[in-house]
Amino acid sequence: MKAPPSPASSGRGRGGRAAGPVSRRGGIARLGPLPWIAPVILLILAVVVWPVIELIRTSFLDISIAGKVRGSAGTDKFKKLFEESDFGAVLTWTVIWTVVVVTATMLLSLALAQLFNQKFPGRRITRWALIAPWAASVLMTAIGFKWMLNQTAGVLNTVMLDLGLIDSSKDWLGRPETAWPWMMAVAVFVSLPFTTYTLLAGLQTIPQDVYEASRIDGAGPWQTYRHITLPMLRPAFLVGVVINLINVFNSFPIIWAMTQGGPGYDTSTSMVFMYKLKETDIGESAAMSVVNFLMVVVLVLIFLKVSRWNEED
């Protein structure tokens, strides 16, 4: 008589391999997290990688204003871009704009986050009030400031004339020396909410036991802030700086709504300069986009290198 099949062999198919569900589960397991992150990877390829590839490809093409490709232009569009008389000034102002706005935003946000981390009457209301510039459209905010600074009907000129602070109405946005500070102020205003709440979240993750230990050791407020708060706030601070670098560098609505980069290119950043170039040469505009992409990557890498983001204290 033949012995009945053992349980170990009954669940195996030809060749001794596990049958059905077990083998399928093993195959999926070998893929690791890939099935879960595949949609994100596809999304990044579709909205980031592919546009960048197309952008670089376009910068080497000769394209008419109507959008018809005439053929290859080689590096002629980059040569034409670098020979623009305003190119150097635009890049200089772009760097100044980015550094000033990001620096002012981080310093003010650091102070506001420290304030909102304290308990005081009306703290909840002031926290909600800070969200207003973030909740409102950036374009709408810029247009509101533009009307406030209007030479003939602006609130600022009206108040200053009534108080005798100026003799005649000023064209605040008509001259670069006054337009730049106002646009920077608006950029800081709309950047404060996100940065402040990022730093506030970082402050609230610091254990109170650490502060208690510093007080027992006799450390003063400034020593505690310098040697405990700032080092432990570093991850949130780095996140705020990097995101602000990217957002401020690529800021377009504020400048376009308030001055449209004029007069001429005197109040243009590289983003506005790129947008204006498309009216005369799409290929040159694409070349400027490539330069913008490389500039923001370099700025972020320089900051990460200087900040030593991957080193622990």
Helices and strands as residue ranges (DSSP letters): H 7-10, G 14-16, H 20-30, H 34-44, I 45-49, H 50-58, E 61-63, E 69-72, H 76-82, H 87-116, H 123-135, H 138-148, H 155-162, H 176-203, H 208-216, H 221-224, I 225-229, H 230-232, H 234-249, H 253-258, H 270-277, H 282-307
